Amino acid sequence: MLDKMQEVEARLAEINTLLCDPAVVGNLAALKTLMREQKQLTPVVDCYRRHSAAKAAQEEALAMLAESGLEPEMRDLAQEELDAAREAEEAAYIELMRLLLPRDPNDDRSVVVEIRGGAGGEEAALFAYSLYRMYSMYAEAKGWKTEIVNVNETELGGFKEISFLVDGDGAFSRFKFESGVHRVQRVPETESSGRIHTSTVTVAVLPEAEDVELDINPADLQIDTFRSSGAGGQHINKTESAIRITHIPTGTVVECQDERSQHKNRDKAMKVLRSRILDAERQKQASAVAGERKSQVGTGDRSERIRTYNFPQGRVSDHRIGLTLYRINEILAGDLDEIIDALIAADTAAKLAGN
């Protein structure tokens, strides 16, 4: 592995040269591809250089210790330098192994998030709204843009279902662990006896598909327009701006009624449709290869219970890694990094162990 790192270093140098070439700068597609590769290779090469520097420092310290007649103070200093260099080399090697793990090719992508109320009726719908708010605030803190595609509201302000886009570099790498069943335990405001209710909400996270990945035949689409429904906005029920697209071969149906413009609704709906169809294809491929998903934290299966939010105890527990935090208010306000960082670390550890 280390022998090949010189080739990686040479490739990064080549990319840096190409990025200064006016012909490349003028080609947006080539420029984007090279910048993405540069972003991936730079931390790897930096780590390799730290590893090489630590090895060189060890050789210098060993050479000094091999000298005859070395004063005790200098010998102690050389030994300290040798120990520090060995620690640095080991740390750099472990980090290099992590960086060289096969990357999820979707990690840099934007995402489509779909939240649906499950068991619990209105209480589940209210928690679906809470999760949407949590993810929106998290995305905002990361500097990512969110756009609602479709929402089905309840009279009390909950969401039976909501689909939205999170547009940002690396959004999928952070959101992908959120797929699954989220369980909430709390006393509903409408509960007079103070009994704790348990409700569930299902979250699906799909990497946004690029146009070039999926060739959809327009003849396979049934596109219907209808009047928007729901609370708010003078345009409601007055113009047929809402769009429903059905992909006939797969039966996939996507609705979008968030925008006043029929054209904008159609564009958003097509984004979600592409992502759903591509995700279904990836799920088929993954299930066809035995053990392909073993090294991941959870399976990404939407029927898997992944997390519990217990309001009376003020705790959030992620069942995949046994993590419990007593910061439910902060987490629901979008402070998700501690949980997501722990999930990424567990996933990386499992892959390094070869599970």
RODO-2510 file (C-alpha; in nm, 4 decimals, decimal comma):
residues 355
     n   res          X          Y          Z
     1     m     0,0000     0,0000     0,0000
     2     l     0,2763     0,2444     0,0949
     3     d     0,4601     0,1660    -0,2301
     4     k     0,1610     0,2921    -0,4293
     5     m     0,1458     0,6168    -0,2337
     6     q     0,4196     0,7710    -0,4497
     7     e     0,1875     0,7224    -0,7479
     8     v    -0,0937     0,8926    -0,5559
     9     e     0,1407     1,1803    -0,4670
    10     a     0,2414     1,2154    -0,8319
    11     r    -0,1243     1,2162    -0,9379
    12     l    -0,2050     1,4994    -0,6951
    13     a     0,0855     1,7016    -0,8351
    14     e    -0,0481     1,6385    -1,1864
    15     i    -0,3977     1,7527    -1,0848
    16     n    -0,2599     2,0714    -0,9273
    17     t    -0,0807     2,1482    -1,2553
    18     l    -0,3907     2,0767    -1,4631
    19     l    -0,6006     2,3081    -1,2473
    20     c    -0,3750     2,5941    -1,3585
    21     d    -0,4268     2,5107    -1,7264
    22     p    -0,6607     2,7650    -1,8940
    23     a    -0,8042     2,4914    -2,1157
    24     v    -0,9118     2,2939    -1,8074
    25     v    -1,0399     2,5994    -1,6216
    26     g    -1,2649     2,6720    -1,9190
    27     n    -1,4134     2,3216    -1,9136
    28     l    -1,6616     2,3219    -1,6258
    29     a    -1,7229     1,9446    -1,6238
    30     a    -1,3500     1,8587    -1,6292
    31     l    -1,2771     2,1255    -1,3685
    32     k    -1,5438     1,9866    -1,1338
    33     t    -1,4111     1,6303    -1,1718
    34     l    -1,0501     1,7333    -1,1056
    35     m    -1,1432     1,9467    -0,8041
    36     r    -1,3374     1,6547    -0,6567
    37     e    -1,0368     1,4243    -0,7049
    38     q    -0,8046     1,6875    -0,5576
    39     k    -1,0272     1,7152    -0,2517
    40     q    -1,0144     1,3375    -0,2033
    41     l    -0,6392     1,2958    -0,2573
    42     t    -0,5061     1,5967    -0,0626
    43     p    -0,5678     1,4588     0,2916
    44     v    -0,4300     1,1195     0,1834
    45     v    -0,1057     1,2698     0,0499
    46     d    -0,0715     1,4992     0,3537
    47     c    -0,1023     1,1972     0,5826
    48     y     0,1479     0,9965     0,3745
    49     r     0,3965     1,2837     0,4030
    50     r     0,3529     1,2907     0,7817
    51     h     0,4186     0,9156     0,7850
    52     s     0,7324     0,9574     0,5717
    53     a     0,8582     1,2435     0,7889
    54     a     0,8101     1,0315     1,1032
    55     k     1,0064     0,7449     0,9463
    56     a     1,2892     0,9832     0,8518
    57     a     1,2954     1,1208     1,2077
    58     q     1,3257     0,7657     1,3414
    59     e     1,6221     0,6930     1,1156
    60     e     1,7970     1,0111     1,2310
    61     a     1,7384     0,9256     1,5968
    62     l     1,8599     0,5677     1,5484
    63     a     2,1719     0,6927     1,3691
    64     m     2,2454     0,9269     1,6587
    65     l     2,1971     0,6485     1,9151
    66     a     2,4381     0,4301     1,7186
    67     e     2,7190     0,6845     1,7559
    68     s     2,9889     0,5922     2,0014
    69     g     3,0817     0,8306     2,2779
    70     l     2,7457     1,0056     2,2740
    71     e     2,6888     1,2123     2,5885
    72     p     2,4110     1,0872     2,8221
    73     e     2,2049     1,4032     2,7752
    74     m     2,2205     1,3713     2,3973
    75     r     2,1391     0,9994     2,4180
    76     d     1,8298     1,0727     2,6286
    77     l     1,7225     1,3408     2,3806
    78     a     1,7704     1,1037     2,0846
    79     q     1,5673     0,8357     2,2629
    80     e     1,2832     1,0821     2,3259
    81     e     1,2874     1,1815     1,9582
    82     l     1,2812     0,8154     1,8553
    83     d     0,9820     0,7376     2,0800
    84     a     0,7914     1,0435     1,9551
    85     a     0,8661     0,9565     1,5910
    86     r     0,7447     0,5987     1,6395
    87     e     0,4172     0,7244     1,7909
    88     a     0,3757     0,9720     1,5052
    89     e     0,4411     0,7018     1,2460
    90     e     0,1855     0,4658     1,4017
    91     a    -0,0775     0,7397     1,4252
    92     a    -0,0179     0,8431     1,0632
    93     y    -0,0347     0,4820     0,9478
    94     i    -0,3725     0,4243     1,1194
    95     e    -0,5067     0,7490     0,9742
    96     l    -0,3785     0,6502     0,6289
    97     m    -0,5563     0,3151     0,6533
    98     r    -0,8784     0,4987     0,7352
    99     l    -0,8375     0,7422     0,4476
   100     l    -0,7677     0,4612     0,2022
   101     l    -1,0808     0,2655     0,2902
   102     p    -1,3146     0,2402    -0,0086
   103     r    -1,5296     0,5540    -0,0065
   104     d    -1,9001     0,5525    -0,0536
   105     p    -1,9255     0,7060    -0,4021
   106     n    -2,2365     0,8947    -0,2906
   107     d    -2,0806     1,0670     0,0106
   108     d    -2,0246     1,4003    -0,1635
   109     r    -2,3807     1,4241    -0,2916
   110     s    -2,6840     1,6205    -0,1896
   111     v    -2,9757     1,4197    -0,0526
   112     v    -3,3484     1,3664    -0,0681
   113     v    -3,4989     1,3101     0,2794
   114     e    -3,8440     1,1577     0,3184
   115     i    -4,0145     1,1499     0,6598
   116     r    -4,3401     0,9646     0,7228
   117     g    -4,5467     0,9311     1,0388
   118     g    -4,5864     0,5672     1,1434
   119     a    -4,7616     0,4173     1,4429
   120     g    -4,9203     0,6764     1,6694
   121     g    -5,1513     0,8821     1,4510
   122     e    -5,1420     1,2553     1,5257
   123     e    -4,8605     1,2140     1,7774
   124     a    -4,6448     1,0465     1,5100
   125     a    -4,7270     1,3296     1,2683
   126     l    -4,6214     1,5899     1,5252
   127     f    -4,2928     1,4088     1,5786
   128     a    -4,2409     1,3894     1,2012
   129     y    -4,2549     1,7702     1,2075
   130     s    -4,0013     1,7726     1,4941
   131     l    -3,7604     1,5571     1,2918
   132     y    -3,8006     1,7789     0,9861
   133     r    -3,7210     2,0815     1,2020
   134     m    -3,4190     1,9010     1,3520
   135     y    -3,2764     1,8124     1,0105
   136     s    -3,3478     2,1599     0,8716
   137     m    -3,1618     2,3252     1,1587
   138     y    -2,8737     2,0804     1,1233
   139     a    -2,8492     2,1538     0,7498
   140     e    -2,8582     2,5275     0,8164
   141     a    -2,5733     2,4953     1,0668
   142     k    -2,3698     2,3173     0,7974
   143     g    -2,4448     2,5878     0,5428
   144     w    -2,6618     2,3575     0,3300
   145     k    -2,9800     2,4655     0,1555
   146     t    -3,3121     2,2852     0,2116
   147     e    -3,6120     2,2856    -0,0210
   148     i    -3,9471     2,1225     0,0489
   149     v    -4,0716     1,9038    -0,2359
   150     n    -4,4018     1,7859    -0,0934
   151     v    -4,5746     1,7969     0,2443
   152     n    -4,8980     1,6513     0,3777
   153     e    -4,9915     1,8443     0,6921
   154     t    -5,2379     1,7612     0,9687
   155     e    -5,4782     2,0001     1,1384
   156     l    -5,2557     2,0233     1,4491
   157     g    -4,9456     2,1180     1,2503
   158     g    -4,7908     1,7747     1,2175
   159     f    -4,6725     1,6044     0,8987
   160     k    -4,8196     1,2793     0,7743
   161     e    -4,5299     1,2886     0,5315
   162     i    -4,2774     1,5354     0,3974
   163     s    -4,0104     1,5152     0,1273
   164     f    -3,7329     1,7719     0,1044
   165     l    -3,3978     1,8262    -0,0627
   166     v    -3,0754     1,9050     0,1238
   167     d    -2,8344     2,0651    -0,1219
   168     g    -2,4753     2,0687    -0,0029
   169     d    -2,1355     1,9112    -0,0597
   170     g    -2,1060     1,6012     0,1579
   171     a    -2,4670     1,6047     0,2779
   172     f    -2,5144     1,2319     0,2131
   173     s    -2,2033     1,1409     0,4159
   174     r    -2,3710     1,2925     0,7240
   175     f    -2,7377     1,2137     0,6600
   176     k    -2,7064     0,8539     0,5380
   177     f    -2,7095     0,7053     0,8884
   178     e    -3,0537     0,8558     0,9562
   179     s    -3,2472     0,6025     0,7455
   180     g    -3,4718     0,3834     0,9583
   181     v    -3,7405     0,3969     1,2250
   182     h    -3,7199     0,6731     1,4870
   183     r    -3,9228     0,6089     1,8027
   184     v    -4,0546     0,8795     2,0359
   185     q    -4,1767     0,8294     2,3917
   186     r    -4,3606     1,1224     2,5505
   187     v    -4,6885     1,2387     2,7023
   188     p    -4,8994     1,3954     2,4246
   189     e    -5,0505     1,7372     2,4948
   190     t    -5,3925     1,5856     2,4295
   191     e    -5,3397     1,3105     2,6909
   192     s    -5,5248     1,4068     3,0094
   193     s    -5,4137     1,1092     3,2197
   194     g    -5,0416     1,1773     3,1695
   195     r    -4,9680     0,8400     3,0119
   196     i    -4,6524     0,8072     2,8028
   197     h    -4,7262     0,7189     2,4404
   198     t    -4,4844     0,5500     2,2015
   199     s    -4,4991     0,6555     1,8365
   200     t    -4,2785     0,5927     1,5369
   201     v    -4,1620     0,7876     1,2341
   202     t    -3,9833     0,6453     0,9306
   203     v    -3,6961     0,8332     0,7673
   204     a    -3,5517     0,7542     0,4241
   205     v    -3,2354     0,9244     0,2982
   206     l    -3,1553     0,8965    -0,0727
   207     p    -2,8483     1,0351    -0,2521
   208     e    -2,9594     1,2789    -0,5188
   209     a    -2,9242     1,1173    -0,8599
   210     e    -2,7406     1,2970    -1,1389
   211     d    -2,9061     1,3229    -1,4777
   212     v    -2,6318     1,1248    -1,6523
   213     e    -2,6793     0,8220    -1,4267
   214     l    -3,0338     0,7394    -1,5180
   215     d    -3,1934     0,7565    -1,8591
   216     i    -3,5685     0,7855    -1,8063
   217     n    -3,7811     0,7440    -2,1161
   218     p    -4,0408     1,0251    -2,1251
   219     a    -4,2871     0,7688    -2,2622
   220     d    -4,2614     0,5852    -1,9278
   221     l    -4,3910     0,8873    -1,7368
   222     q    -4,7476     0,9799    -1,6586
   223     i    -4,7621     1,3450    -1,5555
   224     d    -5,0748     1,4833    -1,3901
   225     t    -5,1418     1,8362    -1,2696
   226     f    -5,3776     1,9268    -0,9879
   227     r    -5,4597     2,2108    -0,7552
   228     s    -5,2449     2,2486    -0,4464
   229     s    -5,4094     2,1679    -0,1167
   230     g    -5,3257     2,2513     0,2406
   231     a    -5,2849     2,5547     0,4615
   232     g    -5,1511     2,8913     0,3558
   233     g    -5,0969     3,0872     0,0371
   234     q    -5,3423     3,2627    -0,1884
   235     h    -5,2536     3,0316    -0,4762
   236     i    -5,3980     2,7312    -0,2947
   237     n    -5,6823     2,5663    -0,4894
   238     k    -5,6730     2,8371    -0,7574
   239     t    -5,4187     2,7130    -1,0120
   240     e    -5,3200     2,3632    -1,1165
   241     s    -4,9508     2,4125    -1,0338
   242     a    -4,9058     2,0881    -0,8368
   243     i    -4,7437     1,7965    -1,0200
   244     r    -4,7805     1,4211    -0,9828
   245     i    -4,5341     1,2069    -1,1812
   246     t    -4,5800     0,8311    -1,2112
   247     h    -4,2979     0,6143    -1,3452
   248     i    -4,5083     0,3442    -1,5089
   249     p    -4,2492     0,0582    -1,5231
   250     t    -4,1769     0,0742    -1,1484
   251     g    -4,5011     0,2272    -1,0193
   252     t    -4,3013     0,5002    -0,8428
   253     v    -4,5158     0,8078    -0,7724
   254     v    -4,3831     1,1502    -0,6728
   255     e    -4,5848     1,4624    -0,5957
   256     c    -4,4668     1,8215    -0,5633
   257     q    -4,6896     2,1143    -0,4783
   258     d    -4,4599     2,3421    -0,2824
   259     e    -4,3936     2,5941    -0,5600
   260     r    -4,6410     2,8226    -0,7363
   261     s    -4,4678     2,7424    -1,0648
   262     q    -4,5710     2,4199    -1,2352
   263     h    -4,2281     2,4087    -1,4044
   264     k    -4,0416     2,4315    -1,0704
   265     n    -4,2642     2,1642    -0,9170
   266     r    -4,1923     1,9353    -1,2116
   267     d    -3,8142     1,9851    -1,1769
   268     k    -3,8258     1,9043    -0,8053
   269     a    -4,0466     1,6008    -0,8601
   270     m    -3,8091     1,4664    -1,1273
   271     k    -3,5143     1,5026    -0,8886
   272     v    -3,6928     1,2912    -0,6280
   273     l    -3,8137     1,0400    -0,8881
   274     r    -3,4603     0,9856    -1,0199
   275     s    -3,3246     0,9426    -0,6676
   276     r    -3,5949     0,6899    -0,5710
   277     i    -3,5481     0,4775    -0,8843
   278     l    -3,1687     0,4824    -0,8538
   279     d    -3,1884     0,3985    -0,4832
   280     a    -3,4157     0,1013    -0,5589
   281     e    -3,1609    -0,0252    -0,8123
   282     r    -2,8770     0,0117    -0,5594
   283     q    -3,0783    -0,1733    -0,2945
   284     k    -3,1269    -0,4642    -0,5360
   285     q    -2,7551    -0,4760    -0,6131
   286     a    -2,6607    -0,4571    -0,2448
   287     s    -2,8953    -0,7409    -0,1456
   288     a    -2,7647    -0,9535    -0,4318
   289     v    -2,4092    -0,9438    -0,2948
   290     a    -2,3822    -1,1433     0,0291
   291     g    -2,2298    -0,9501     0,3163
   292     e    -2,1822    -0,6319     0,1140
   293     r    -2,3380    -0,4163     0,3842
   294     k    -2,1956    -0,6007     0,6865
   295     s    -1,9347    -0,3333     0,7561
   296     q    -2,1895    -0,0551     0,7767
   297     v    -2,3551     0,0709     1,0921
   298     g    -2,6991    -0,0787     1,0465
   299     t    -2,8328    -0,1721     0,7071
   300     g    -3,0063     0,1476     0,6040
   301     d    -3,3254    -0,0570     0,5989
   302     r    -3,6237     0,1686     0,6591
   303     s    -3,7858    -0,0947     0,8816
   304     e    -3,4915    -0,1025     1,1231
   305     r    -3,5463     0,0785     1,4539
   306     i    -3,2407     0,2962     1,4941
   307     r    -3,3103     0,5562     1,7626
   308     t    -3,5377     0,6391     2,0575
   309     y    -3,6208     0,9887     2,1804
   310     n    -3,7472     0,9654     2,5392
   311     f    -3,8843     1,2993     2,6601
   312     p    -3,9580     1,2129     3,0274
   313     q    -3,5947     1,1070     3,0734
   314     g    -3,4549     1,3726     2,8376
   315     r    -3,2503     1,1139     2,6522
   316     v    -3,1770     1,0071     2,2966
   317     s    -3,0497     0,6522     2,2438
   318     d    -2,9009     0,5221     1,9200
   319     h    -2,9523     0,1457     1,9304
   320     r    -2,6953     0,0591     1,6620
   321     i    -2,3959     0,1694     1,8670
   322     g    -2,5404     0,1752     2,2201
   323     l    -2,4981     0,5524     2,2525
   324     t    -2,7233     0,7411     2,4966
   325     l    -2,7137     1,1181     2,5365
   326     y    -2,9188     1,3207     2,7843
   327     r    -2,9483     1,6252     2,5588
   328     i    -3,2786     1,5714     2,3830
   329     n    -3,3638     1,9424     2,3469
   330     e    -3,0268     2,0310     2,1945
   331     i    -3,0395     1,7322     1,9584
   332     l    -3,3910     1,8160     1,8384
   333     a    -3,2651     2,1709     1,7813
   334     g    -3,0213     2,0335     1,5232
   335     d    -2,7166     1,9510     1,7363
   336     l    -2,6562     1,6125     1,5702
   337     d    -2,2796     1,6072     1,5226
   338     e    -2,1992     1,4040     1,8358
   339     i    -2,4320     1,1233     1,7259
   340     i    -2,3295     1,1311     1,3598
   341     d    -1,9563     1,1468     1,4428
   342     a    -1,9973     0,8411     1,6685
   343     l    -2,1812     0,6526     1,3924
   344     i    -1,9104     0,7360     1,1388
   345     a    -1,6383     0,6267     1,3831
   346     a    -1,8162     0,2951     1,4488
   347     d    -1,8637     0,2372     1,0775
   348     t    -1,4958     0,3086     1,0098
   349     a    -1,3832     0,0792     1,2931
   350     a    -1,5980    -0,2032     1,1578
   351     k    -1,4509    -0,1612     0,8098
   352     l    -1,0941    -0,1505     0,9427
   353     a    -1,1641    -0,4717     1,1344
   354     g    -1,2751    -0,6282     0,8085
   355     n    -1,6278    -0,7129     0,9207
***
